[in-house]
Structure formats: structure tokens, C-alpha cells
Amino acid sequence: MTKFLVDTVENLPIGAVKNITAGGKEIMIVNVKGNYYAINNICNHSGAELHEGTIVNDKELICPWHSAKWNIQTGELIWFPQKLKNQETYPVVVENNNVYVET
């Protein structure tokens, strides 16, 4: 795995959402109650950028285009009328006040 710097802890407070390109992948990083999660940023249904969506119940990521829902922690599809693939998730590491994502 390769580790990519996302930002500092101070720049990613609780509720923060950031999207980056790392290792050729579009990745969304979110801080939920002090826990950082990283998930594929591109909806596998129609290509929406998921960082423009919303997060509810501290775990559900809702696509801004067609309201598909994924679990932000596991990438598992929660709801959509069609069967969609799960979203890929990535490990997040915090070291020396820096937040990294591993791909």
C-alpha cells in the first residue's frame, strides 16, 4: 500500500469532507465524530462526485444525483432501487497530526 497525505487534523475537524486524487483514484475523506473514513468519491451508478452528497446518521453517504446510500465505514450499499456495487473504502492513518489515506 502507498500512503498519501490528505491534510492536517486541524484542517479536517469533525464534519469535514475532503476529496483528493491519490494513486489515480478519486477518494473522499470524512471526519465523523473524530473518526476518519475514506471511500471512493465517484458514484458507481452515474459518476456523481460523492463529496457533494450528504452524510446522515453518522454513517450513511447519500449520492447527490439519485440518492443511492452507502455505509461510509464499509462501502456497502444500503439503499437503491437497482443493485449497485459496493463502494471501495481505504484505510486512514493519523500520524503526528497528519491524516493519510492508504491505497
Phi and psi in radians as a Rosetta constraint file:
Dihedral C 1 N 2 CA 2 C 2 CIRCULARHARMONIC -1.915 0.35
Dihedral N 2 CA 2 C 2 N 3 CIRCULARHARMONIC 2.422 0.35
Dihedral C 2 N 3 CA 3 C 3 CIRCULARHARMONIC -1.785 0.35
Dihedral N 3 CA 3 C 3 N 4 CIRCULARHARMONIC 2.264 0.35
Dihedral C 3 N 4 CA 4 C 4 CIRCULARHARMONIC -2.086 0.35
Dihedral N 4 CA 4 C 4 N 5 CIRCULARHARMONIC 2.350 0.35
Dihedral C 4 N 5 CA 5 C 5 CIRCULARHARMONIC -1.248 0.35
Dihedral N 5 CA 5 C 5 N 6 CIRCULARHARMONIC 2.229 0.35
Dihedral C 5 N 6 CA 6 C 6 CIRCULARHARMONIC -1.643 0.35
Dihedral N 6 CA 6 C 6 N 7 CIRCULARHARMONIC -0.953 0.35
Dihedral C 6 N 7 CA 7 C 7 CIRCULARHARMONIC 3.137 0.35
Dihedral N 7 CA 7 C 7 N 8 CIRCULARHARMONIC -2.988 0.35
Dihedral C 7 N 8 CA 8 C 8 CIRCULARHARMONIC -1.643 0.35
Dihedral N 8 CA 8 C 8 N 9 CIRCULARHARMONIC 2.786 0.35
Dihedral C 8 N 9 CA 9 C 9 CIRCULARHARMONIC -1.008 0.35
Dihedral N 9 CA 9 C 9 N 10 CIRCULARHARMONIC -0.697 0.35
Dihedral C 9 N 10 CA 10 C 10 CIRCULARHARMONIC -1.090 0.35
Dihedral N 10 CA 10 C 10 N 11 CIRCULARHARMONIC -0.574 0.35
Dihedral C 10 N 11 CA 11 C 11 CIRCULARHARMONIC -1.509 0.35
Dihedral N 11 CA 11 C 11 N 12 CIRCULARHARMONIC -0.064 0.35
Dihedral C 11 N 12 CA 12 C 12 CIRCULARHARMONIC -2.216 0.35
Dihedral N 12 CA 12 C 12 N 13 CIRCULARHARMONIC 1.130 0.35
Dihedral C 12 N 13 CA 13 C 13 CIRCULARHARMONIC -1.223 0.35
Dihedral N 13 CA 13 C 13 N 14 CIRCULARHARMONIC 3.024 0.35
Dihedral C 13 N 14 CA 14 C 14 CIRCULARHARMONIC -0.921 0.35
Dihedral N 14 CA 14 C 14 N 15 CIRCULARHARMONIC 2.289 0.35
Dihedral C 14 N 15 CA 15 C 15 CIRCULARHARMONIC 1.603 0.35
Dihedral N 15 CA 15 C 15 N 16 CIRCULARHARMONIC -0.168 0.35
Dihedral C 15 N 16 CA 16 C 16 CIRCULARHARMONIC -1.238 0.35
Dihedral N 16 CA 16 C 16 N 17 CIRCULARHARMONIC 2.522 0.35
Dihedral C 16 N 17 CA 17 C 17 CIRCULARHARMONIC -2.274 0.35
Dihedral N 17 CA 17 C 17 N 18 CIRCULARHARMONIC 2.337 0.35
Dihedral C 17 N 18 CA 18 C 18 CIRCULARHARMONIC -2.457 0.35
Dihedral N 18 CA 18 C 18 N 19 CIRCULARHARMONIC 2.485 0.35
Dihedral C 18 N 19 CA 19 C 19 CIRCULARHARMONIC -2.005 0.35
Dihedral N 19 CA 19 C 19 N 20 CIRCULARHARMONIC 2.461 0.35
Dihedral C 19 N 20 CA 20 C 20 CIRCULARHARMONIC -2.422 0.35
Dihedral N 20 CA 20 C 20 N 21 CIRCULARHARMONIC 2.865 0.35
Dihedral C 20 N 21 CA 21 C 21 CIRCULARHARMONIC -1.882 0.35
Dihedral N 21 CA 21 C 21 N 22 CIRCULARHARMONIC 2.136 0.35
Dihedral C 21 N 22 CA 22 C 22 CIRCULARHARMONIC -2.436 0.35
Dihedral N 22 CA 22 C 22 N 23 CIRCULARHARMONIC 2.159 0.35
Dihedral C 22 N 23 CA 23 C 23 CIRCULARHARMONIC 1.078 0.35
Dihedral N 23 CA 23 C 23 N 24 CIRCULARHARMONIC 0.560 0.35
Dihedral C 23 N 24 CA 24 C 24 CIRCULARHARMONIC 1.345 0.35
Dihedral N 24 CA 24 C 24 N 25 CIRCULARHARMONIC 0.169 0.35
Dihedral C 24 N 25 CA 25 C 25 CIRCULARHARMONIC -2.018 0.35
Dihedral N 25 CA 25 C 25 N 26 CIRCULARHARMONIC 2.479 0.35
Dihedral C 25 N 26 CA 26 C 26 CIRCULARHARMONIC -1.522 0.35
Dihedral N 26 CA 26 C 26 N 27 CIRCULARHARMONIC 2.082 0.35
Dihedral C 26 N 27 CA 27 C 27 CIRCULARHARMONIC -2.233 0.35
Dihedral N 27 CA 27 C 27 N 28 CIRCULARHARMONIC 2.412 0.35
Dihedral C 27 N 28 CA 28 C 28 CIRCULARHARMONIC -1.847 0.35
Dihedral N 28 CA 28 C 28 N 29 CIRCULARHARMONIC 2.296 0.35
Dihedral C 28 N 29 CA 29 C 29 CIRCULARHARMONIC -2.036 0.35
Dihedral N 29 CA 29 C 29 N 30 CIRCULARHARMONIC 2.376 0.35
Dihedral C 29 N 30 CA 30 C 30 CIRCULARHARMONIC -2.371 0.35
Dihedral N 30 CA 30 C 30 N 31 CIRCULARHARMONIC 2.534 0.35
Dihedral C 30 N 31 CA 31 C 31 CIRCULARHARMONIC -1.841 0.35
Dihedral N 31 CA 31 C 31 N 32 CIRCULARHARMONIC 1.932 0.35
Dihedral C 31 N 32 CA 32 C 32 CIRCULARHARMONIC -1.954 0.35
Dihedral N 32 CA 32 C 32 N 33 CIRCULARHARMONIC 1.857 0.35
Dihedral C 32 N 33 CA 33 C 33 CIRCULARHARMONIC 0.923 0.35
Dihedral N 33 CA 33 C 33 N 34 CIRCULARHARMONIC 0.678 0.35
Dihedral C 33 N 34 CA 34 C 34 CIRCULARHARMONIC 1.540 0.35
Dihedral N 34 CA 34 C 34 N 35 CIRCULARHARMONIC -0.042 0.35
Dihedral C 34 N 35 CA 35 C 35 CIRCULARHARMONIC -1.831 0.35
Dihedral N 35 CA 35 C 35 N 36 CIRCULARHARMONIC 2.319 0.35
Dihedral C 35 N 36 CA 36 C 36 CIRCULARHARMONIC -1.734 0.35
Dihedral N 36 CA 36 C 36 N 37 CIRCULARHARMONIC 2.359 0.35
Dihedral C 36 N 37 CA 37 C 37 CIRCULARHARMONIC -2.270 0.35
Dihedral N 37 CA 37 C 37 N 38 CIRCULARHARMONIC 2.574 0.35
Dihedral C 37 N 38 CA 38 C 38 CIRCULARHARMONIC -2.274 0.35
Dihedral N 38 CA 38 C 38 N 39 CIRCULARHARMONIC 2.331 0.35
Dihedral C 38 N 39 CA 39 C 39 CIRCULARHARMONIC -2.500 0.35
Dihedral N 39 CA 39 C 39 N 40 CIRCULARHARMONIC 2.691 0.35
Dihedral C 39 N 40 CA 40 C 40 CIRCULARHARMONIC -0.925 0.35
Dihedral N 40 CA 40 C 40 N 41 CIRCULARHARMONIC 2.304 0.35
Dihedral C 40 N 41 CA 41 C 41 CIRCULARHARMONIC -1.491 0.35
Dihedral N 41 CA 41 C 41 N 42 CIRCULARHARMONIC -0.193 0.35
Dihedral C 41 N 42 CA 42 C 42 CIRCULARHARMONIC -1.849 0.35
Dihedral N 42 CA 42 C 42 N 43 CIRCULARHARMONIC 2.148 0.35
Dihedral C 42 N 43 CA 43 C 43 CIRCULARHARMONIC -1.093 0.35
Dihedral N 43 CA 43 C 43 N 44 CIRCULARHARMONIC 2.290 0.35
Dihedral C 43 N 44 CA 44 C 44 CIRCULARHARMONIC -1.455 0.35
Dihedral N 44 CA 44 C 44 N 45 CIRCULARHARMONIC 0.109 0.35
Dihedral C 44 N 45 CA 45 C 45 CIRCULARHARMONIC -1.604 0.35
Dihedral N 45 CA 45 C 45 N 46 CIRCULARHARMONIC -0.999 0.35
Dihedral C 45 N 46 CA 46 C 46 CIRCULARHARMONIC -2.339 0.35
Dihedral N 46 CA 46 C 46 N 47 CIRCULARHARMONIC 0.114 0.35
Dihedral C 46 N 47 CA 47 C 47 CIRCULARHARMONIC 1.519 0.35
Dihedral N 47 CA 47 C 47 N 48 CIRCULARHARMONIC 0.236 0.35
Dihedral C 47 N 48 CA 48 C 48 CIRCULARHARMONIC -1.105 0.35
Dihedral N 48 CA 48 C 48 N 49 CIRCULARHARMONIC 2.646 0.35
Dihedral C 48 N 49 CA 49 C 49 CIRCULARHARMONIC -1.507 0.35
Dihedral N 49 CA 49 C 49 N 50 CIRCULARHARMONIC 1.976 0.35
Dihedral C 49 N 50 CA 50 C 50 CIRCULARHARMONIC -1.200 0.35
Dihedral N 50 CA 50 C 50 N 51 CIRCULARHARMONIC -0.386 0.35
Dihedral C 50 N 51 CA 51 C 51 CIRCULARHARMONIC -1.151 0.35
Dihedral N 51 CA 51 C 51 N 52 CIRCULARHARMONIC -0.228 0.35
Dihedral C 51 N 52 CA 52 C 52 CIRCULARHARMONIC -1.536 0.35
Dihedral N 52 CA 52 C 52 N 53 CIRCULARHARMONIC -0.066 0.35
Dihedral C 52 N 53 CA 53 C 53 CIRCULARHARMONIC -1.456 0.35
Dihedral N 53 CA 53 C 53 N 54 CIRCULARHARMONIC -2.824 0.35
Dihedral C 53 N 54 CA 54 C 54 CIRCULARHARMONIC -2.212 0.35
Dihedral N 54 CA 54 C 54 N 55 CIRCULARHARMONIC 2.760 0.35
Dihedral C 54 N 55 CA 55 C 55 CIRCULARHARMONIC -2.062 0.35
Dihedral N 55 CA 55 C 55 N 56 CIRCULARHARMONIC 2.210 0.35
Dihedral C 55 N 56 CA 56 C 56 CIRCULARHARMONIC -2.181 0.35
Dihedral N 56 CA 56 C 56 N 57 CIRCULARHARMONIC 2.712 0.35
Dihedral C 56 N 57 CA 57 C 57 CIRCULARHARMONIC 0.958 0.35
Dihedral N 57 CA 57 C 57 N 58 CIRCULARHARMONIC 0.450 0.35
Dihedral C 57 N 58 CA 58 C 58 CIRCULARHARMONIC 1.059 0.35
Dihedral N 58 CA 58 C 58 N 59 CIRCULARHARMONIC 0.185 0.35
Dihedral C 58 N 59 CA 59 C 59 CIRCULARHARMONIC -2.631 0.35
Dihedral N 59 CA 59 C 59 N 60 CIRCULARHARMONIC -0.265 0.35
Dihedral C 59 N 60 CA 60 C 60 CIRCULARHARMONIC -1.728 0.35
Dihedral N 60 CA 60 C 60 N 61 CIRCULARHARMONIC 2.111 0.35
Dihedral C 60 N 61 CA 61 C 61 CIRCULARHARMONIC -1.702 0.35
Dihedral N 61 CA 61 C 61 N 62 CIRCULARHARMONIC 2.127 0.35
Dihedral C 61 N 62 CA 62 C 62 CIRCULARHARMONIC -1.886 0.35
Dihedral N 62 CA 62 C 62 N 63 CIRCULARHARMONIC 2.174 0.35
Dihedral C 62 N 63 CA 63 C 63 CIRCULARHARMONIC -1.106 0.35
Dihedral N 63 CA 63 C 63 N 64 CIRCULARHARMONIC 2.379 0.35
Dihedral C 63 N 64 CA 64 C 64 CIRCULARHARMONIC -1.261 0.35
Dihedral N 64 CA 64 C 64 N 65 CIRCULARHARMONIC -0.287 0.35
Dihedral C 64 N 65 CA 65 C 65 CIRCULARHARMONIC -1.639 0.35
Dihedral N 65 CA 65 C 65 N 66 CIRCULARHARMONIC -0.882 0.35
Dihedral C 65 N 66 CA 66 C 66 CIRCULARHARMONIC -2.242 0.35
Dihedral N 66 CA 66 C 66 N 67 CIRCULARHARMONIC 0.204 0.35
Dihedral C 66 N 67 CA 67 C 67 CIRCULARHARMONIC 1.158 0.35
Dihedral N 67 CA 67 C 67 N 68 CIRCULARHARMONIC 0.395 0.35
Dihedral C 67 N 68 CA 68 C 68 CIRCULARHARMONIC -1.060 0.35
Dihedral N 68 CA 68 C 68 N 69 CIRCULARHARMONIC 2.581 0.35
Dihedral C 68 N 69 CA 69 C 69 CIRCULARHARMONIC -2.153 0.35
Dihedral N 69 CA 69 C 69 N 70 CIRCULARHARMONIC 2.323 0.35
Dihedral C 69 N 70 CA 70 C 70 CIRCULARHARMONIC -2.196 0.35
Dihedral N 70 CA 70 C 70 N 71 CIRCULARHARMONIC 2.683 0.35
Dihedral C 70 N 71 CA 71 C 71 CIRCULARHARMONIC -1.344 0.35
Dihedral N 71 CA 71 C 71 N 72 CIRCULARHARMONIC 2.080 0.35
Dihedral C 71 N 72 CA 72 C 72 CIRCULARHARMONIC -1.123 0.35
Dihedral N 72 CA 72 C 72 N 73 CIRCULARHARMONIC -0.449 0.35
Dihedral C 72 N 73 CA 73 C 73 CIRCULARHARMONIC -1.449 0.35
Dihedral N 73 CA 73 C 73 N 74 CIRCULARHARMONIC -0.679 0.35
Dihedral C 73 N 74 CA 74 C 74 CIRCULARHARMONIC -1.942 0.35
Dihedral N 74 CA 74 C 74 N 75 CIRCULARHARMONIC -0.310 0.35
Dihedral C 74 N 75 CA 75 C 75 CIRCULARHARMONIC 1.432 0.35
Dihedral N 75 CA 75 C 75 N 76 CIRCULARHARMONIC -0.003 0.35
Dihedral C 75 N 76 CA 76 C 76 CIRCULARHARMONIC -1.237 0.35
Dihedral N 76 CA 76 C 76 N 77 CIRCULARHARMONIC 2.431 0.35
Dihedral C 76 N 77 CA 77 C 77 CIRCULARHARMONIC -1.167 0.35
Dihedral N 77 CA 77 C 77 N 78 CIRCULARHARMONIC 2.234 0.35
Dihedral C 77 N 78 CA 78 C 78 CIRCULARHARMONIC -1.682 0.35
Dihedral N 78 CA 78 C 78 N 79 CIRCULARHARMONIC -0.771 0.35
Dihedral C 78 N 79 CA 79 C 79 CIRCULARHARMONIC -2.720 0.35
Dihedral N 79 CA 79 C 79 N 80 CIRCULARHARMONIC 2.407 0.35
Dihedral C 79 N 80 CA 80 C 80 CIRCULARHARMONIC -3.082 0.35
Dihedral N 80 CA 80 C 80 N 81 CIRCULARHARMONIC 2.536 0.35
Dihedral C 80 N 81 CA 81 C 81 CIRCULARHARMONIC -1.048 0.35
Dihedral N 81 CA 81 C 81 N 82 CIRCULARHARMONIC -0.539 0.35
Dihedral C 81 N 82 CA 82 C 82 CIRCULARHARMONIC -1.793 0.35
Dihedral N 82 CA 82 C 82 N 83 CIRCULARHARMONIC 2.772 0.35
Dihedral C 82 N 83 CA 83 C 83 CIRCULARHARMONIC -1.364 0.35
Dihedral N 83 CA 83 C 83 N 84 CIRCULARHARMONIC 2.052 0.35
Dihedral C 83 N 84 CA 84 C 84 CIRCULARHARMONIC -1.949 0.35
Dihedral N 84 CA 84 C 84 N 85 CIRCULARHARMONIC 2.768 0.35
Dihedral C 84 N 85 CA 85 C 85 CIRCULARHARMONIC -1.213 0.35
Dihedral N 85 CA 85 C 85 N 86 CIRCULARHARMONIC 2.685 0.35
Dihedral C 85 N 86 CA 86 C 86 CIRCULARHARMONIC -1.177 0.35
Dihedral N 86 CA 86 C 86 N 87 CIRCULARHARMONIC 2.676 0.35
Dihedral C 86 N 87 CA 87 C 87 CIRCULARHARMONIC -1.481 0.35
Dihedral N 87 CA 87 C 87 N 88 CIRCULARHARMONIC 2.486 0.35
Dihedral C 87 N 88 CA 88 C 88 CIRCULARHARMONIC -1.253 0.35
Dihedral N 88 CA 88 C 88 N 89 CIRCULARHARMONIC 2.403 0.35
Dihedral C 88 N 89 CA 89 C 89 CIRCULARHARMONIC -1.994 0.35
Dihedral N 89 CA 89 C 89 N 90 CIRCULARHARMONIC 2.838 0.35
Dihedral C 89 N 90 CA 90 C 90 CIRCULARHARMONIC -2.378 0.35
Dihedral N 90 CA 90 C 90 N 91 CIRCULARHARMONIC 2.555 0.35
Dihedral C 90 N 91 CA 91 C 91 CIRCULARHARMONIC -1.179 0.35
Dihedral N 91 CA 91 C 91 N 92 CIRCULARHARMONIC 2.498 0.35
Dihedral C 91 N 92 CA 92 C 92 CIRCULARHARMONIC -2.063 0.35
Dihedral N 92 CA 92 C 92 N 93 CIRCULARHARMONIC 2.351 0.35
Dihedral C 92 N 93 CA 93 C 93 CIRCULARHARMONIC -2.181 0.35
Dihedral N 93 CA 93 C 93 N 94 CIRCULARHARMONIC 2.379 0.35
Dihedral C 93 N 94 CA 94 C 94 CIRCULARHARMONIC -1.950 0.35
Dihedral N 94 CA 94 C 94 N 95 CIRCULARHARMONIC 2.104 0.35
Dihedral C 94 N 95 CA 95 C 95 CIRCULARHARMONIC -2.377 0.35
Dihedral N 95 CA 95 C 95 N 96 CIRCULARHARMONIC 2.253 0.35
Dihedral C 95 N 96 CA 96 C 96 CIRCULARHARMONIC 0.874 0.35
Dihedral N 96 CA 96 C 96 N 97 CIRCULARHARMONIC 0.793 0.35
Dihedral C 96 N 97 CA 97 C 97 CIRCULARHARMONIC 1.191 0.35
Dihedral N 97 CA 97 C 97 N 98 CIRCULARHARMONIC 0.181 0.35
Dihedral C 97 N 98 CA 98 C 98 CIRCULARHARMONIC -1.891 0.35
Dihedral N 98 CA 98 C 98 N 99 CIRCULARHARMONIC 2.506 0.35
Dihedral C 98 N 99 CA 99 C 99 CIRCULARHARMONIC -1.845 0.35
Dihedral N 99 CA 99 C 99 N 100 CIRCULARHARMONIC 2.205 0.35
Dihedral C 99 N 100 CA 100 C 100 CIRCULARHARMONIC -2.119 0.35
Dihedral N 100 CA 100 C 100 N 101 CIRCULARHARMONIC 2.630 0.35
Dihedral C 100 N 101 CA 101 C 101 CIRCULARHARMONIC -2.058 0.35
Dihedral N 101 CA 101 C 101 N 102 CIRCULARHARMONIC 2.482 0.35
Dihedral C 101 N 102 CA 102 C 102 CIRCULARHARMONIC -1.903 0.35
Dihedral N 102 CA 102 C 102 N 103 CIRCULARHARMONIC 2.302 0.35
